[in-house]
Amino acid sequence: MASKHIHIISFDIPYPANYGGVIDVFNKIKTFAELGTKVHLHCYEYGRERAPQLKKYCSSVNYYPRNVARSKLFNSLPYIVTSRDSVKLLKNLLKDDHPVLMEGLHSCYFLGEKALKGRTLIVRTHNIEHDYYQGLAKVESNIFKRYYFYNESTKLEHFEPALAKATHIAAISPNDTEYYAEKFKSVIHLPPFHPHNRVTSQAGKGDFVLYHGNLGVGENNEAALFLVTKVFKDLRSVSLVIAGSKPSRQLKEEVDKRKNITLQADLPSKEIYTLIKQAHINILPTFQATGIKLKLLTALYSGRHALVNNEMIVNTGLDSLCHIGNTADKMKQLVKKLMEKSFTEEERRTRSDLLKETYSNINNLQNFITQVY
């Protein structure tokens, strides 16, 4: 039987897989390869090095410079779209008639291209992008960046109807699936892809609480500040470790005021995973209920107790595996209670059963392939 082929257009080079969006892309590529589908990968590059490791999973890998000229900011299209407009990419797509998977609205510049009419064009949505950018604007302190996020949010909302030209939309969360299904045809729920084959959480107890994330992202900086200034300021007997890249000056200053809180900045991914495993509680509040947070899946596959708020788990089906606190006071109460409670083998088995059912990379991609080929 002839092999299946697929083009994947990635908004960034998906290796190393060390932040949310590229974790999903990289592990999707790996799973396609495991299932025998030949992947033709197209990456936009702007700051990350080319990755020879991708050739292990892809039949071909092509790189295109992202055009980050400031003049692009004045285009009517969203900047994240119009800065990814390589004509060379289009020429490569036209060499055959294989399906094309566009990762995020970022990769949709050629979605309405006449030359691609009749092709299977799938858009993988990672968020409801205009909502996501609106949220980034609300927590951004820099006035110029805040203006950019608000402006980009408006452009993304105006660009969204272009998704009607896609053959399928593959939404990352049940919430997003419901949203897009009200507007477009052929919307598929395709859960996030992740690096975990099984639950490796260790029974027993750790001696600290961990928050991890890319601290250069406004919503993560806000969550970390909330923990430092509202939740742990009175929990002096409990150690909080905050791990992540590019912490803000404000976060550093607030951490320096408190002896029970430490900041570990710019750690390699391997060391972050070690902290996730060793922590007694992975605490993961968010104030943006968009997409699904891959760091929550990592905490559930690898860590012990997971303490979150509703925005982190809404419509994910993961609420039964988490402890939920929606206010600073409730989170304090739960931290105190959970620090006294061992993580059990029975809790690990319950996690394993539920995650295997809903978040198996192989099962989810097999179902996806059945629907789009």
C-alpha positions as CSV (number, residue, x, y, z in Angstrom):
1,M,0.0,0.0,0.0
2,A,1.4,3.4,-0.9
3,S,2.6,5.6,1.9
4,K,0.6,8.6,3.0
5,H,2.3,12.0,2.8
6,I,1.6,15.3,4.5
7,H,3.1,18.8,4.3
8,I,3.3,20.6,7.7
9,I,3.9,24.3,7.8
10,S,5.3,25.3,11.2
11,F,5.3,28.9,12.5
12,D,8.8,28.2,14.1
13,I,11.5,25.6,14.0
14,P,9.9,22.9,16.2
15,Y,13.2,21.6,17.8
16,P,14.2,21.8,20.5
17,A,10.6,21.3,21.7
18,N,10.9,23.6,24.7
19,Y,7.7,25.8,24.6
20,G,4.0,25.1,24.2
21,G,3.4,25.6,20.5
22,V,6.5,23.7,19.2
23,I,6.0,20.9,21.7
24,D,2.7,20.2,20.0
25,V,4.2,20.5,16.5
26,F,7.3,18.3,17.2
27,N,5.4,15.5,18.9
28,K,2.8,15.5,16.1
29,I,5.6,15.1,13.6
30,K,7.0,12.2,15.6
31,T,3.6,10.5,15.8
32,F,3.0,10.9,12.0
33,A,6.4,9.2,11.5
34,E,5.6,6.4,13.9
35,L,2.4,5.7,12.0
36,G,4.3,5.6,8.7
37,T,3.1,8.9,7.2
38,K,5.9,10.8,5.3
39,V,6.2,14.3,6.6
40,H,7.4,17.2,4.5
41,L,8.2,19.9,7.0
42,H,8.3,23.6,6.2
43,C,9.7,25.9,9.0
44,Y,9.8,29.6,9.3
45,E,13.0,30.7,11.1
46,Y,13.6,33.8,13.2
47,G,16.1,33.3,16.0
48,R,16.2,29.5,16.5
49,E,18.9,27.4,14.9
50,R,18.2,24.9,12.1
51,A,17.7,21.5,13.6
52,P,19.3,18.5,11.8
53,Q,17.4,16.2,14.3
54,L,14.2,16.8,12.4
55,K,15.5,14.8,9.5
56,K,15.1,11.7,11.7
57,Y,11.3,12.1,11.5
58,C,10.8,14.0,8.2
59,S,11.2,13.0,4.5
60,S,12.1,16.6,3.8
61,V,12.8,19.7,5.9
62,N,12.7,23.2,4.3
63,Y,13.5,26.5,6.0
64,Y,12.2,30.0,5.1
65,P,13.2,33.3,6.6
66,R,10.3,35.1,8.5
67,N,10.0,38.6,7.2
68,V,10.0,40.7,10.4
69,A,10.3,44.1,8.8
70,R,8.5,46.8,10.7
71,S,6.6,47.7,7.5
72,K,4.7,44.5,8.0
73,L,3.1,46.0,11.1
74,F,1.1,48.4,8.8
75,N,-0.4,45.6,6.7
76,S,-4.1,44.9,7.0
77,L,-3.3,41.3,7.7
78,P,-2.1,40.2,11.2
79,Y,1.6,40.6,11.6
80,I,2.0,36.9,12.6
81,V,0.4,36.0,9.2
82,T,1.9,38.5,6.8
83,S,5.4,38.0,8.2
84,R,5.2,34.4,7.0
85,D,4.6,34.9,3.2
86,S,7.4,33.0,1.5
87,V,6.8,32.5,-2.2
88,K,9.3,29.7,-2.1
89,L,7.1,27.8,0.3
90,L,4.1,28.1,-2.1
91,K,6.3,26.7,-5.0
92,N,7.3,23.8,-2.9
93,L,3.7,23.0,-1.9
94,L,2.7,23.0,-5.6
95,K,5.2,20.2,-6.5
96,D,2.6,17.6,-5.5
97,D,-0.9,17.3,-4.3
98,H,-0.4,16.0,-0.7
99,P,-2.5,17.4,2.1
100,V,-1.2,20.5,3.8
101,L,-1.4,21.0,7.6
102,M,-1.0,24.7,8.6
103,E,0.1,25.1,12.2
104,G,-1.8,28.0,13.7
105,L,-3.3,31.1,12.0
106,H,0.4,32.1,11.8
107,S,0.9,29.7,8.9
108,C,-2.2,30.5,6.9
109,Y,-1.0,33.2,4.5
110,F,-1.6,30.9,1.5
111,L,-4.9,29.5,2.8
112,G,-7.0,31.3,0.1
113,E,-4.4,30.9,-2.7
114,K,-6.1,30.0,-6.0
115,A,-3.2,27.7,-7.0
116,L,-4.1,25.5,-3.9
117,K,-7.8,25.2,-4.8
118,G,-8.9,21.5,-4.5
119,R,-6.1,20.6,-2.1
120,T,-6.8,19.2,1.4
121,L,-5.9,22.2,3.6
122,I,-6.0,21.6,7.4
123,V,-5.6,24.4,9.9
124,R,-4.4,23.4,13.4
125,T,-5.7,26.0,15.8
126,H,-3.6,26.4,19.0
127,N,-5.9,29.1,20.5
128,I,-8.7,31.4,19.6
129,E,-6.0,33.8,18.6
130,H,-7.8,37.1,18.9
131,D,-8.8,36.2,22.5
132,Y,-5.3,35.1,23.3
133,Y,-3.8,38.4,22.0
134,Q,-6.5,40.4,23.9
135,G,-5.4,38.6,27.1
136,L,-1.7,39.3,26.4
137,A,-2.6,43.0,26.0
138,K,-4.4,43.1,29.3
139,V,-1.3,42.0,31.3
140,E,1.4,43.8,29.3
141,S,3.0,46.8,31.1
142,N,4.9,48.1,28.1
143,I,2.6,50.6,26.3
144,F,4.0,49.9,22.8
145,K,3.7,46.1,23.2
146,R,0.2,46.6,24.7
147,Y,-0.8,48.6,21.6
148,Y,0.7,45.9,19.3
149,F,-1.3,43.1,21.1
150,Y,-4.6,45.0,20.9
151,N,-4.0,45.9,17.3
152,E,-3.0,42.3,16.4
153,S,-6.1,41.0,18.2
154,T,-8.4,43.1,16.1
155,K,-6.6,42.0,12.9
156,L,-6.8,38.4,13.9
157,E,-10.5,38.6,14.5
158,H,-11.0,40.2,11.1
159,F,-8.7,37.5,9.5
160,E,-10.5,34.6,11.2
161,P,-13.2,34.2,8.4
162,A,-10.4,33.0,6.1
163,L,-10.7,29.7,8.0
164,A,-13.8,29.0,5.9
165,K,-11.4,28.1,3.1
166,A,-9.8,25.3,5.0
167,T,-11.0,21.7,4.3
168,H,-10.8,20.9,8.0
169,I,-10.0,22.8,11.3
170,A,-8.2,20.7,13.9
171,A,-8.9,22.5,17.3
172,I,-6.7,21.8,20.3
173,S,-9.3,21.9,23.1
174,P,-13.0,21.1,23.5
175,N,-13.7,24.8,24.2
176,D,-12.0,25.8,21.0
177,T,-13.8,23.0,19.0
178,E,-17.1,24.3,20.2
179,Y,-16.2,27.9,19.3
180,Y,-15.0,27.0,15.7
181,A,-17.9,24.5,15.1
182,E,-20.4,27.4,15.5
183,K,-18.6,29.3,12.6
184,F,-17.2,26.7,10.3
185,K,-17.7,23.2,8.8
186,S,-15.6,20.1,9.4
187,V,-14.1,21.0,12.8
188,I,-12.2,18.2,14.5
189,H,-11.1,18.0,18.1
190,L,-7.4,17.0,18.0
191,P,-5.9,17.1,21.5
192,P,-2.4,18.4,22.0
193,F,0.6,16.2,21.3
194,H,3.1,15.8,24.1
195,P,6.3,13.9,24.8
196,H,4.7,11.4,27.3
197,N,4.0,7.7,26.6
198,R,3.0,6.9,30.2
199,V,2.5,8.4,33.6
200,T,5.8,8.4,35.5
201,S,4.6,10.3,38.6
202,Q,6.3,9.0,41.8
203,A,4.3,8.1,44.8
204,G,5.3,9.7,48.1
205,K,6.2,13.2,49.1
206,G,8.3,16.1,47.9
207,D,9.3,19.1,50.0
208,F,8.5,22.1,47.7
209,V,5.9,23.6,45.4
210,L,6.7,24.4,41.8
211,Y,5.4,26.9,39.3
212,H,7.0,26.6,35.8
213,G,6.4,28.4,32.5
214,N,7.9,30.8,30.0
215,L,8.1,33.9,32.2
216,G,8.6,36.2,29.3
217,V,5.0,35.6,28.3
218,G,2.7,38.1,30.1
219,E,0.1,35.6,31.3
220,N,2.8,33.4,32.9
221,N,4.5,36.5,34.5
222,E,1.1,37.5,35.9
223,A,0.5,34.0,37.3
224,A,3.9,33.9,39.0
225,L,3.4,37.3,40.6
226,F,0.0,36.2,41.8
227,L,1.6,33.2,43.6
228,V,4.5,35.3,45.0
229,T,2.4,38.3,46.3
230,K,-1.0,36.7,47.1
231,V,-0.6,33.0,47.8
232,F,2.9,32.4,49.3
233,K,3.5,35.7,51.0
234,D,2.0,34.2,54.2
235,L,3.0,30.6,53.6
236,R,6.5,31.1,55.0
237,S,7.0,27.5,56.0
238,V,6.3,26.2,52.5
239,S,9.0,26.5,49.8
240,L,8.0,27.7,46.3
241,V,10.3,27.3,43.3
242,I,9.5,29.3,40.2
243,A,11.3,28.0,37.1
244,G,11.2,29.6,33.7
245,S,12.9,31.7,31.1
246,K,13.1,35.5,30.9
247,P,11.6,36.5,34.3
248,S,10.6,40.2,34.6
249,R,12.4,42.7,36.8
250,Q,9.2,43.0,38.9
251,L,9.1,39.3,39.5
252,K,12.8,39.2,40.5
253,E,12.3,42.0,42.9
254,E,9.2,40.4,44.5
255,V,11.0,37.0,44.9
256,D,14.0,38.7,46.5
257,K,11.7,40.0,49.3
258,R,10.7,36.4,50.4
259,K,13.0,33.8,51.9
260,N,10.7,30.9,51.1
261,I,10.6,31.6,47.4
262,T,13.4,30.9,44.9
263,L,13.6,31.8,41.2
264,Q,15.5,29.5,38.8
265,A,15.7,31.2,35.5
266,D,16.6,29.9,32.0
267,L,17.0,26.2,33.0
268,P,17.5,23.6,30.3
269,S,14.3,21.5,29.7
270,K,15.8,18.5,31.3
271,E,16.2,20.3,34.6
272,I,12.7,21.7,34.4
273,Y,11.4,18.1,34.0
274,T,13.4,17.0,37.0
275,L,11.8,19.8,39.2
276,I,8.3,18.8,38.0
277,K,9.0,15.2,39.1
278,Q,10.5,16.1,42.4
279,A,7.9,18.8,43.5
280,H,5.2,17.8,45.9
281,I,2.8,20.1,44.2
282,N,2.8,21.6,40.7
283,I,0.8,24.8,41.1
284,L,-0.5,26.1,37.8
285,P,-2.9,29.0,37.9
286,T,-3.7,30.9,34.7
287,F,-6.0,33.8,33.9
288,Q,-6.5,33.0,30.3
289,A,-8.8,30.0,29.5
290,T,-7.5,29.6,25.9
291,G,-6.4,26.4,24.2
292,I,-5.0,23.8,26.6
293,K,-1.8,24.3,28.6
294,L,0.8,21.6,27.7
295,K,2.5,22.3,31.0
296,L,-0.6,20.9,32.8
297,L,-0.3,17.6,30.8
298,T,3.4,17.5,31.7
299,A,2.6,18.0,35.4
300,L,0.0,15.2,35.3
301,Y,2.2,12.7,33.4
302,S,5.3,13.4,35.5
303,G,4.5,15.2,38.8
304,R,2.6,14.5,42.0
305,H,-0.3,16.7,43.1
306,A,-1.6,19.3,40.6
307,L,-3.2,22.5,42.0
308,V,-4.9,24.7,39.4
309,N,-7.8,27.1,39.0
310,N,-10.8,26.7,36.8
311,E,-9.3,28.6,33.8
312,M,-6.6,26.0,33.6
313,I,-8.9,23.0,33.2
314,V,-12.2,24.2,31.8
315,N,-13.6,21.6,29.4
316,T,-10.4,19.6,29.4
317,G,-11.8,16.5,31.1
318,L,-8.9,16.8,33.6
319,D,-10.6,18.3,36.5
320,S,-10.9,15.0,38.4
321,L,-7.1,14.7,38.3
322,C,-6.5,18.2,39.8
323,H,-7.1,20.1,43.0
324,I,-8.9,23.3,42.2
325,G,-8.5,26.7,44.0
326,N,-10.0,29.8,42.4
327,T,-8.9,32.4,45.0
328,A,-5.6,33.1,46.7
329,D,-7.1,32.0,50.0
330,K,-8.4,28.7,48.6
331,M,-5.0,28.0,47.1
332,K,-3.3,28.7,50.4
333,Q,-5.7,26.2,52.2
334,L,-5.0,23.5,49.5
335,V,-1.2,24.0,49.6
336,K,-1.3,23.5,53.4
337,K,-3.5,20.4,53.1
338,L,-1.6,18.8,50.2
339,M,1.8,19.3,51.7
340,E,0.7,16.9,54.4
341,K,-0.8,14.4,52.0
342,S,1.3,11.8,50.1
343,F,0.7,11.2,46.5
344,T,-0.5,7.6,46.2
345,E,-0.1,4.7,43.7
346,E,-3.8,4.6,43.4
347,E,-3.8,8.3,42.2
348,R,-1.1,7.5,39.7
349,R,-3.2,4.6,38.3
350,T,-6.3,6.8,38.0
351,R,-4.3,9.4,36.1
352,S,-2.9,6.7,33.8
353,D,-6.3,5.3,32.9
354,L,-7.9,8.7,32.1
355,L,-4.9,10.2,30.2
356,K,-4.5,7.0,28.1
357,E,-8.1,7.3,27.1
358,T,-8.1,11.0,26.1
359,Y,-4.5,12.1,25.4
360,S,-2.9,9.2,23.6
361,N,-0.8,10.7,20.7
362,I,-1.2,7.5,18.6
363,N,-4.9,7.1,19.1
364,N,-5.7,10.7,18.5
365,L,-3.6,10.9,15.3
366,Q,-5.0,7.7,13.9
367,N,-8.5,9.1,14.4
368,F,-7.4,12.3,12.7
369,I,-5.9,10.5,9.7
370,T,-9.1,8.5,9.3
371,Q,-11.1,11.7,9.1
372,V,-9.0,13.7,6.7
373,Y,-7.6,11.2,4.2
